[in-house]
C-alpha cells in the first residue's frame, strides 16, 4: 500500500511540474517576440496550450534522458567551462524539443531559446523542490540522487543505528571573526543565525592554536592524517630533488598524504566508511569527491571528479549554479570597482581570472560539496569531512572583516542550516561538528608597503641584481588549486608555479607572511656561519628590516636560533636570549612552534616571519593578499572548533595546540559514536530550510 502511495505521489509531482513548465512556456511565448508556439497562420488557444504542453514534456524528457549523458561526456572538458556551457546546452535541448513539434509550431531564436530554457529549468526546479519538501520521503530521495551513484548501486547494506558524524570545515574562518558573526548587534540578528543558535542551544565553541605553518596544507594534513611533520610552509624547496613542493598541487598533495600515512601508521580519519569532499587530502576515505590528492589520477579508481557529475547531471542544479556563478562574477566586479572608487586601503588587484576563481569558490565548489554531503548523510555514511573554501578566498582579496566576506558568511550559514535540516531526515542520527583550519590576519602586502618583494630584499642582501619592478607572488589560496584541478590543468598551464628550480641564486618563496630562503648551491641545511661567510650582509639586512619580525636558521654553535633586529637572538635549544626576545610579540608558545619546525628535515635555510603590529594584529604577507595566513602573528593562528555538548571535552586544560592534537580529538569522538546509545540528534530550534 505504501508503495502505491509513493508511486501515486511521484506521478502527481511529475504532472504538477509538467503543468508549471507548460504555463511558464505560455507566459514566455507571450512575452518574447522571438519565441512562438503556433503555426505561421495562427492557432486557437487550445492548440497553443497543447503545443506548449508537448514542448514542455519533450524538454523535460530530453533533460531527464540526454542531459546526464552530456554531462558525463563533458567531464572530459574543464568544469568551469562546463558551467559556462550550461546555458548553451539547455538552450540546445529546448531547440531540439521545439523542432519535434508537428507542423513547425515551435520556433525560437538561439539566444531566446537559451533564456526560455533557463527560466523553465528554474521554474520546474522550484516547483519540484516545493512539492518534495512537503513529502519527507520524496525529499530524501531527491537529495539522495546527489550522492555518488556508483556507491549507491554497489553499497546496499544495513545502515548502523549509531550516530554518524559530519565535520564541516569553514576554511580560513578564525575564532574571533566567528564570535563576532554569531553575536547579535543591538536590535538585529547575528550575521550567522544558524551557527549562533547552535552555540546557544546544542554546541560549544572553543579556539585552537595552529602550528607555525598556519595554512590548509599543514592543518588539514594533520587533522585528517594525524601527522603534519616536515610540512614547514605552504610551499618549500627540497634540495635533494631540486623541486618545489606546493600543498595545493595534486602531485605534491598526493606525496604529502603518502608521507603522513607512513608516519602515522594508519590511512586517516575517514578510513572507516568515510567520505572526503572538497579537501586537499582524502583522510583515507574510500569515497572522495573534489579531493586534490587524488585529482591527478586517471582511470576507474579516481572518483574525485564524480562529484561534478552527480551534481550537474540534474539540469535544474546546473542552471541554478550557472546563474549564481554569473551573478557572483558581476558582484565581484562591482565590489572591486567600489573599493577602487572609495580608495580603500589596503587593496590588492582583483582583475584577471580572480572574479571567476571567486565565483568558483563561492558558488560551484560550495554547491557541489554541500550536495555531496547531503547525499552522504542520506546514505548513512559514518564519517564525512568537507571543506568550504569560500570565506578564505574572498578574505584574501577583500580582508577578513570586509562587507564582501560578511555576504559570504551569510551564505555559509545557510549551507550549515541546510545540512543540519537534512540530518533530521537521515536514516541514522548525526552529529555536526564545525571547525576551521586557521584564521586570517589583515595587513598590507610586504611588496606594496615597502616597494620591493622579499626576493628583491634577499638578492640585495646577497649583492645580486634586483628587479626594478616588484613582482607579485602567485596566490596560495586553496580555491585556485581546486579551480585548476577542475580545469584539467592541475600541474601546469598559464600562471602555474614551477616544479623544479633552475638557475643560480637563492630560492625565495612566500607562504602568506612566512618566507623561505634556500641556497641550492649549499648541500644540506646551510648554517648561519656558512651564510655569513658567503653573504656577510644578508642576515642583518633581513633581520633589521622593519617589515620582518624574526628569522630562523641553524647555527653550528647554538643549534636552532632566532634572530631579530639590533642583534637580538633567541637560542631555542637552551632558551638563552640575547637582547630583546624576537618571539615575544607572537605569544607564549611561539618558541615551541618555531623549535618544532626547526627540526623538520625540509625547513628552509632561512625561515622569515613578517613583523606583527601588536595593536592591530596586522602582518605583511609576502604574497598579494590583504588577508593572509601561513606564519605566526595575529588571528591567523587562532582557529575554532564547534562541537555538540554531548561529546567529551576536547582537552582537560582547555588548551588545544596543533593540528595533530585536533586529529586525536576527532578520532576519539568517532570512537565514542561507535558505542553511543541511539538518541535523537539535537538540532537547534532556529534552523531554517533554504
C-alpha positions, 0 to 999 in steps of 0.5 A: 500500500505504501508503495502505491502511495509513493508511486501515486505521489511521484506521478502527481509531482511529475504532472504538477511540474509538467503543468508549471513548465507548460504555463511558464512556456505560455507566459514566455511565448507571450512575452518574447517576440522571438519565441512562438508556439503556433503555426505561421497562420495562427492557432486557437488557444487550445492548440497553443496550450497543447503545443506548449504542453508537448514542448514542455514534456519533450524538454523535460524528457530530453533533460531527464534522458540526454542531459546526464549523458552530456554531462558525463561526456563533458567531464572530459572538458574543464568544469568551469567551462562546463558551467559556462556551457550550461546555458548553451546546452539547455538552450540546445535541448529546448531547440531540439524539443521545439523542432519535434513539434508537428507542423513547425509550431515551435520556433525560437531564436538561439539566444531566446531559446537559451533564456526560455530554457533557463527560466523553465529549468528554474521554474520546474526546479522550484516547483519540484523542490516545493512539492518534495519538501512537503513529502519527507520521503520524496525529499530524501530521495531527491537529495539522495540522487546527489550522492555518488551513484556508483556507491549507491548501486554497489553499497546496499547494506544495513545502515548502523543505528549509531550516530554518524558524524559530519565535520564541516570545515569553514576554511580560513574562518578564525575564532574571533571573526566567528564570535563576532558573526554569531553575536547579535548587534543591538536590535538585529540578528547575528550575521550567522543565525544558524551557527549562533543558535547552535552555540546557544542551544546544542554546541560549544565553541572553543579556539585552537592554536595552529602550528607555525605553518598556519595554512590548509596544507599543514592543518588539514594534513594533520587533522585528517592524517594525524601527522603534519611533520616536515610540512614547514610552509605552504610551499618549500624547496627540497634540495635533494630533488631540486623541486618545489613542493606546493600543498595545493598541487595534486602531485605534491598533495598526493606525496604529502598524504603518502608521507603522513600515512607512513608516519602515522601508521594508519590511512586517516580519519575517514578510513572507516566508511568515510567520505572526503569532499572538497579537501586537499587530502582524502583522510583515507576515505574510500569515497572522495569527491573534489579531493586534490590528492587524488585529482591527478589520477586517471582511470576507474579508481579516481572518483574525485571528479564524480562529484561534478557529475552527480551534481550537474547531471540534474539540469535544474542544479546546473542552471541554478549554479550557472546563474549564481556563478554569473551573478557572483562574477558581476558582484565581484566586479562591482565590489572591486570597482567600489573599493577602487572608487572609495580608495580603500586601503589596503587593496590588492588587484582583483582583475584577471581570472580572480572574479571567476576563481571567486565565483568558483569558490563561492558558488560551484565548489560550495554547491557541489560539496554541500550536495555531496554531503547531503547525499552522504548523510542520506546514505548513512555514511559514518564519517564525512569531512568537507571543506568550504573554501569560500570565506578564505578566498574572498578574505584574501582579496577583500580582508577578513572583516570586509562587507564582501566576506560578511555576504559570504558568511551569510551564505555559509550559514545557510549551507550549515542550516541546510545540512543540519535540516537534512540530518533530521531526515537521515536514516541514522542520527548525526552529529555536526561538528564545525571547525576551521583550519586557521584564521586570517590576519589583515595587513598590507602586502610586504611588496606594496608597503615597502616597494620591493618583494622579499626576493628583491630584499634577499638578492640585495642582501646577497649583492645580486641584481634586483628587479626594478619592478616588484613582482607579485607572488602567485596566490596560495589560496586553496580555491585556485588549486581546486579551480585548476584541478577542475580545469584539467590543468592541475600541474601546469598551464598559464600562471602555474608555479614551477616544479623544479628550480633552475638557475643560480641564486637563492630560492625565495618563496612566500607562504602568506607572511612566512618566507623561505630562503634556500641556497641550492648551491649549499648541500644540506641545511646551510648554517648561519656561519656558512651564510655569513661567510658567503653573504656577510650582509644578508642576515642583518639586512633581513633581520633589521628590516622593519617589515620582518619580525624574526628569522630562523636558521641553524647555527653550528654553535647554538643549534636552532636560533632566532634572530631579530633586529639590533642583534637580538637572538633567541637560542631555542635549544637552551632558551638563552636570549640575547637582547630583546626576545624576537618571539615575544610579540607572537605569544607564549608558545611561539618558541615551541612552534618555531623549535618544532619546525626547526627540526623538520628535515625540509625547513628552509635555510632561512625561515622569515616571519613578517613583523606583527603590529601588536595593536592591530594584529596586522602582518605583511604577507609576502604574497598579494593578499590583504588577508593572509595566513601561513606564519605566526602573528595575529588571528591567523593562528587562532582557529575554532572548533564547534562541537555538540555538548554531548561529546567529551571535552576536547582537552582537560586544560582547555588548551588545544595546540596543533593540528595533530592534537585536533586529529586525536580529538576527532578520532576519539569522538568517532570512537565514542559514536561507535558505542553511543546509545541511539538518541535523537540528534539535537538540532537547534530550534532556529534552523531554517530550510533554504 
